[in-house]
Every structure is written in structure tokens, then in C-alpha cells.
Amino acid sequence: MTFSKTVKTLTISLLFALASEPVAGQDLLARQAPVDRRAKKLDSIEIKNVAARENLQSPAAQLYGDDWDNRYAHRTTELPDSFIVNLRHFCMPTPSRVVTSNFGSRWGRSHKGLDIKVYIGDTIRAAFSGKVRVVRYEGGGYGKYVVIRHPNGLETIYGHLSKQLVTENENVRAGEPIGLGGNTGRSTGSHLHFETRLCGVALNPALFFDFRNQDVVADQVLFRKDSYERESIIATRERGKIGNGGYTRDQIYGEVGHSDDNMPSEVRQAVNQPERVYYKVTKGDTLESIAQKCGVTVETLCRLNGYRKNQRVRPGQIIRYV
């Protein structure tokens, strides 16, 4: 008798439990709904925060949006009234300190960049990390040139190269070799024509770079549309070409056979100072094959880069060999 009552009690309890299950499930969903809404809201806030951080890290996205075209060197759009250009993590495009022509009016026309004395074959490097937008040839102007768009909002142009070492849409790092100095296009002697542009508008590179001191002018520069012209004139005055100091064109160039017998000592040191030269690793490369290509020893590569002799290298890696 006791056993029968126990079974009956358990059966009734089980029926009540099964009947109440949907209600409990519905209660759980009801309690969960506000939590889901809060979580969704938090996700949206986090997404916005991530986007804001990316915009801070890459102001170029604000300036250019989806505008990416390999067909033109530059196309002018509306400049912002003010814009902060981050100059940290830079590399001078060349170790040459000799500026042979300033930004501004020259020979009755506007000169959109700085001309820096380099010799044919000298290594030219990316000023900042970024993405290569244009690799082209323009016979009546830039010659062989490269355009790179940088996350800080600037685009830099490197003209009159003898050889381009990068391809369009390639990502490069600051200091990576992108070309070799030359005399192609509309050029009267080997040099690097270097431009800095914002929204396609040429800005005086002297606002950002001090080639004589091989440095940038500050960690960041505030561009202001209403005061740019005055600040550009001041920048040229402070960081203008060495030729303004009384040196002749022949003294600055020393063109014939790199003869520099009559060149002032400070100019000679600037032009002939040793530079670091790098190699970009391609698929299948080893330290031995790279050493052979660059005409150095494996020991030299190890010493300059802090490698072991059995060091493995990967495609895209930058290795110093001089």
C-alpha cells in the first residue's frame, strides 16, 4: 500500500513538472530579453569605438574614403580647414642633405616639390608606411615615379627614378626601398623630386621634412588652410636649399664623374655619406641566395641584422645588406 502511494505521488509530481516547463522557459526568455538588448547595445558601442580608433590611426580614410585609383598621380579635392599630420615612425627618403631646388615658383612655373641631390642608383626609401597607389612613367614630367598613400593622410611622390622597386597596391613600411635615384622624365640632372600632398594638393615638403638635418620638423604638424601660405614661406626660409648659402650649382652637383674636388666639405659629406641599403625577401630566398644576389657574404648579413647562420627568412621581410 505504501509503495502504491509513493508511485502515485511521484507520478503527480512529474506531471506538474512537465506542465510548468514551458512557463519556466518563457520566464527565462523574458528575463533574458533585456540582457540581449543591453548586449546588442554594448556591441554597437564597441564597434563604434573600434571604428573611431581605426580612424585615428588612419586619417587617410577620413580624407579619401574609397577613392583609390592607379591611373593618376594626383587629383585635387577639397582640403580640410585644419588637419593634424602625424610624422612619427618616419624615414628620410634619402640620406642626401643637399636640396637643389625649393618648393614654389621656379622659372616662371610652380615647382610642386623639393629636388634632392642623389646619384643614379642611390636607394630611395618610403618616407612612411603605407600603400603604393601608382607606379608609372611620365616622359614629360616625373619620369619613372612612385606614389604612396600613408595612414597619416599624406601622399608622397618620388620622381625621376631610374628604377621602381615596388608594385601598385603593395603595402610598404617606412624605410623600405621603393626605387633607385635617376634622371628620367623632365630632368636636367640626377636628383629625387619629392612631393608631399594632402587631398591631392601639393604642400611644401619643408613643412614636414628637414633634409639638411635629416629629420622631421616635429612629431606632428597642424595644417591650417588659412595660414598655410605664410607657414610655407617660413619653412622654406628656415630649411631652404644649401645653394642659398652661396654655393654654386656646380659645387652642389659635382656632376662630371662625381668629381667633388671643389665642393665645400659639408656638401661633400652630405652627398657621399654612407647609407644603409636593404633587400626585400621574395619566395624561395635564403640567406645564401640573398648574399649572392647582393654581392655580400652571409656573415655580413648576419652581422648587420643580428641573425644566426641558419636563420630562416620569409617573403616580404626587409634585410639590410650594406
C-alpha positions as CSV (number, residue, x, y, z in Angstrom):
1,M,0.0,0.0,0.0
2,T,2.8,2.3,0.9
3,F,4.5,1.5,-2.4
4,S,1.4,2.4,-4.4
5,K,1.0,5.8,-2.7
6,T,4.7,6.6,-3.4
7,V,4.4,5.8,-7.1
8,K,1.2,7.8,-7.3
9,T,2.9,10.8,-5.6
10,L,5.9,10.7,-7.9
11,T,3.6,10.4,-11.0
12,I,1.6,13.5,-9.9
13,S,4.8,15.5,-9.2
14,L,6.2,14.5,-12.6
15,L,3.0,15.7,-14.4
16,F,3.2,19.1,-12.6
17,A,6.9,19.5,-13.5
18,L,6.2,18.8,-17.2
19,A,3.2,21.2,-17.2
20,S,5.2,24.0,-15.7
21,E,8.3,23.6,-18.0
22,P,7.0,25.9,-20.9
23,V,6.1,28.6,-18.3
24,A,9.6,28.4,-16.8
25,G,11.1,28.5,-20.3
26,Q,9.1,31.5,-21.2
27,D,10.1,33.2,-17.9
28,L,13.7,32.6,-18.7
29,L,13.3,34.1,-22.2
30,A,11.5,37.1,-20.7
31,R,14.3,37.7,-18.3
32,Q,16.9,37.2,-21.0
33,A,15.4,39.7,-23.4
34,P,16.6,42.9,-21.6
35,V,20.1,41.3,-21.3
36,D,20.2,40.6,-25.0
37,R,19.2,44.2,-25.8
38,R,21.9,45.5,-23.5
39,A,24.5,43.2,-25.0
40,K,23.5,44.3,-28.5
41,K,23.8,48.0,-27.4
42,L,27.2,47.3,-26.0
43,D,28.3,45.5,-29.2
44,S,27.2,48.6,-31.2
45,I,29.2,50.9,-28.9
46,E,32.3,48.7,-29.1
47,I,32.0,48.6,-32.9
48,K,31.8,52.4,-33.0
49,N,34.8,52.6,-30.6
50,V,36.8,50.3,-32.9
51,A,35.9,52.4,-35.9
52,A,36.9,55.6,-34.1
53,R,40.3,54.1,-33.1
54,E,40.9,53.0,-36.7
55,N,40.1,56.5,-38.0
56,L,42.5,58.0,-35.5
57,Q,45.2,55.5,-36.6
58,S,44.4,56.1,-40.3
59,P,43.2,59.6,-41.0
60,A,43.6,58.9,-44.7
61,A,40.3,57.0,-44.5
62,Q,38.6,60.3,-43.5
63,L,40.2,62.3,-46.3
64,Y,39.9,59.9,-49.2
65,G,37.2,57.3,-48.3
66,D,37.0,54.7,-51.0
67,D,38.8,56.8,-53.6
68,W,41.6,54.6,-54.8
69,D,42.8,54.9,-58.4
70,N,46.1,53.8,-60.0
71,R,45.6,55.9,-63.2
72,Y,46.6,59.3,-62.0
73,A,49.4,60.8,-59.9
74,H,47.1,63.2,-58.1
75,R,43.6,64.6,-58.2
76,T,42.7,67.7,-56.2
77,T,39.8,67.5,-53.7
78,E,38.6,69.9,-51.0
79,L,41.2,70.5,-48.3
80,P,40.0,70.4,-44.7
81,D,40.2,73.8,-42.8
82,S,42.7,72.1,-40.5
83,F,44.3,68.7,-40.2
84,I,46.9,67.1,-37.9
85,V,49.6,65.2,-39.8
86,N,51.4,62.6,-37.6
87,L,55.1,62.4,-38.5
88,R,56.2,59.7,-36.1
89,H,57.7,56.5,-37.4
90,F,59.2,58.2,-40.4
91,C,62.3,57.5,-42.6
92,M,64.1,60.1,-44.7
93,P,63.7,59.1,-48.4
94,T,67.4,59.6,-48.9
95,P,70.4,60.4,-46.7
96,S,71.3,63.3,-49.0
97,R,71.2,66.7,-47.3
98,V,71.5,68.7,-50.5
99,V,68.3,70.5,-51.6
100,T,68.9,71.8,-55.1
101,S,65.5,73.4,-55.7
102,N,62.9,74.6,-53.4
103,F,59.1,74.4,-53.4
104,G,57.3,77.3,-55.1
105,S,57.8,79.5,-58.2
106,R,60.7,78.4,-60.4
107,W,61.5,79.5,-64.0
108,G,58.0,81.0,-64.4
109,R,56.1,78.0,-63.2
110,S,55.2,76.4,-60.0
111,H,57.5,73.7,-58.6
112,K,55.4,71.3,-56.6
113,G,58.1,69.6,-54.5
114,L,61.7,69.6,-53.4
115,D,64.6,68.5,-55.5
116,I,67.2,66.5,-53.5
117,K,70.6,65.7,-55.0
118,V,71.0,61.9,-55.5
119,Y,73.0,59.9,-58.0
120,I,71.7,57.3,-60.4
121,G,71.3,54.0,-58.5
122,D,71.1,55.6,-55.0
123,T,68.5,53.9,-52.8
124,I,65.2,55.8,-52.3
125,R,63.1,54.7,-49.4
126,A,59.4,55.1,-48.3
127,A,59.0,58.1,-46.0
128,F,56.2,56.5,-44.0
129,S,54.5,53.1,-44.0
130,G,51.6,53.0,-46.5
131,K,50.2,51.5,-49.7
132,V,51.6,52.1,-53.2
133,R,49.0,53.7,-55.3
134,V,50.9,54.5,-58.5
135,V,53.9,53.0,-60.3
136,R,54.2,54.7,-63.7
137,Y,56.3,56.5,-66.3
138,E,55.7,60.1,-67.4
139,G,58.1,61.1,-70.1
140,G,57.3,64.9,-70.0
141,G,57.3,65.1,-66.2
142,Y,58.0,62.8,-63.3
143,G,59.8,60.2,-65.5
144,K,59.6,56.9,-63.5
145,Y,57.8,57.7,-60.4
146,V,56.0,56.1,-57.3
147,V,53.1,57.5,-55.3
148,I,52.4,56.1,-51.8
149,R,49.3,56.9,-49.7
150,H,50.0,56.9,-45.9
151,P,47.7,56.4,-42.9
152,N,48.7,59.9,-41.7
153,G,46.8,61.5,-44.6
154,L,49.7,62.4,-46.8
155,E,50.6,61.0,-50.2
156,T,54.3,61.2,-51.1
157,I,55.6,61.2,-54.7
158,Y,59.1,60.1,-55.7
159,G,60.0,61.2,-59.2
160,H,62.8,60.9,-61.9
161,L,63.7,57.3,-60.6
162,S,66.0,55.1,-62.7
163,K,64.1,52.0,-61.4
164,Q,61.0,51.3,-59.4
165,L,61.2,48.5,-56.8
166,V,57.6,48.2,-55.8
167,T,54.3,47.4,-57.5
168,E,50.9,49.1,-57.3
169,N,48.7,48.1,-54.4
170,E,51.7,46.8,-52.4
171,N,52.0,47.6,-48.7
172,V,55.3,49.1,-47.7
173,R,56.9,50.0,-44.5
174,A,58.8,53.2,-43.6
175,G,62.4,52.8,-44.8
176,E,61.7,50.1,-47.3
177,P,63.4,50.6,-50.7
178,I,60.9,51.7,-53.3
179,G,63.2,52.9,-56.1
180,L,66.6,54.0,-57.3
181,G,67.7,57.5,-57.9
182,G,67.8,58.6,-61.6
183,N,67.4,61.2,-64.3
184,T,64.3,60.1,-66.1
185,G,61.5,62.3,-67.4
186,R,61.8,66.1,-67.5
187,S,65.1,66.4,-65.6
188,T,68.4,68.2,-66.1
189,G,70.5,66.0,-63.8
190,S,70.2,63.1,-61.5
191,H,68.0,64.0,-58.4
192,L,65.0,63.0,-56.5
193,H,61.9,65.1,-57.0
194,F,59.9,64.6,-53.7
195,E,56.4,65.8,-53.1
196,T,54.0,65.7,-50.2
197,R,50.3,66.1,-51.0
198,L,47.1,66.3,-48.9
199,C,43.9,65.6,-50.7
200,G,45.8,65.9,-54.0
201,V,47.1,69.4,-53.1
202,A,50.8,69.8,-53.2
203,L,52.1,71.1,-49.8
204,N,55.7,72.3,-49.2
205,P,57.7,69.3,-48.0
206,A,59.8,71.7,-45.9
207,L,56.7,71.9,-43.6
208,F,57.4,68.3,-42.6
209,F,60.9,67.4,-43.6
210,D,64.3,68.9,-42.8
211,F,66.7,67.3,-45.2
212,R,69.7,69.2,-44.1
213,N,69.3,67.8,-40.6
214,Q,67.9,64.5,-41.8
215,D,64.8,64.8,-39.5
216,V,61.2,65.7,-39.5
217,V,60.3,69.1,-38.0
218,A,58.1,67.7,-35.2
219,D,56.1,64.6,-34.1
220,Q,53.1,66.2,-35.7
221,V,52.2,69.2,-37.7
222,L,49.0,71.1,-37.7
223,F,48.0,72.1,-41.3
224,R,45.8,75.2,-41.4
225,K,44.3,76.3,-44.7
226,D,44.1,80.0,-43.7
227,S,47.8,80.3,-42.6
228,Y,49.4,77.7,-44.9
229,E,51.0,80.2,-47.4
230,R,52.7,82.1,-44.7
231,E,53.9,79.0,-42.9
232,S,55.2,77.6,-46.2
233,I,57.4,80.7,-46.8
234,I,58.8,80.5,-43.3
235,A,59.6,76.8,-43.8
236,T,61.4,77.5,-47.0
237,R,63.4,80.2,-45.3
238,E,64.4,78.0,-42.4
239,R,65.0,74.8,-44.3
240,G,65.8,76.1,-47.8
241,K,68.3,74.8,-50.2
242,I,72.0,74.9,-49.4
243,G,72.6,76.8,-52.6
244,N,71.1,79.8,-50.8
245,G,74.3,79.8,-48.7
246,G,76.3,81.0,-51.6
247,Y,77.3,77.7,-53.2
248,T,77.2,77.5,-57.0
249,R,75.2,74.9,-58.9
250,D,78.4,73.1,-59.9
251,Q,79.6,73.0,-56.3
252,I,76.3,71.4,-55.2
253,Y,76.0,68.9,-58.1
254,G,79.6,67.8,-58.8
255,E,78.1,66.2,-61.9
256,V,81.0,65.0,-64.0
257,G,82.3,61.7,-62.8
258,H,81.0,62.5,-59.3
259,S,84.0,64.9,-59.1
260,D,83.8,66.9,-55.8
261,D,87.2,68.5,-55.7
262,N,85.8,72.0,-55.5
263,M,82.8,71.1,-53.4
264,P,82.6,72.5,-49.9
265,S,83.3,69.9,-47.2
266,E,79.9,69.9,-45.6
267,V,78.2,69.3,-49.0
268,R,80.7,66.6,-49.9
269,Q,80.0,64.8,-46.6
270,A,76.2,65.1,-47.2
271,V,76.4,63.7,-50.7
272,N,78.9,60.9,-50.1
273,Q,77.9,59.8,-46.6
274,P,77.4,56.0,-46.3
275,E,73.8,54.8,-46.4
276,R,72.0,51.7,-45.3
277,V,70.7,49.6,-48.2
278,Y,68.0,46.9,-47.9
279,Y,66.8,43.9,-49.7
280,K,63.1,42.7,-49.8
281,V,62.9,38.9,-49.4
282,T,61.0,37.0,-52.1
283,K,59.6,33.5,-52.1
284,G,62.3,30.8,-52.0
285,D,65.1,33.2,-50.8
286,T,67.6,32.0,-48.2
287,L,70.5,33.9,-46.6
288,E,72.9,32.3,-49.0
289,S,70.9,33.3,-52.1
290,I,70.3,36.8,-50.8
291,A,74.1,37.2,-50.1
292,Q,74.8,36.1,-53.7
293,K,72.3,38.5,-55.2
294,C,73.5,41.4,-53.2
295,G,77.2,40.6,-53.6
296,V,78.0,40.2,-49.9
297,T,78.7,37.3,-47.5
298,V,76.3,35.5,-45.3
299,E,78.5,36.7,-42.4
300,T,77.8,40.3,-43.4
301,L,74.1,39.7,-43.4
302,C,74.2,38.1,-40.0
303,R,76.3,40.9,-38.6
304,L,74.1,43.7,-39.9
305,N,70.8,42.1,-39.0
306,G,71.7,40.1,-35.8
307,Y,71.0,36.8,-37.5
308,R,72.3,33.3,-37.0
309,K,73.8,31.5,-40.0
310,N,70.9,29.1,-40.1
311,Q,68.3,31.9,-39.8
312,R,65.2,31.4,-41.9
313,V,63.8,34.3,-43.8
314,R,60.2,34.9,-45.0
315,P,58.8,36.7,-48.1
316,G,58.3,40.4,-47.5
317,Q,61.0,40.6,-44.8
318,I,63.4,43.5,-45.2
319,I,67.1,42.7,-44.7
320,R,69.9,45.2,-44.6
321,Y,73.0,44.2,-46.7
322,V,75.1,47.4,-46.6
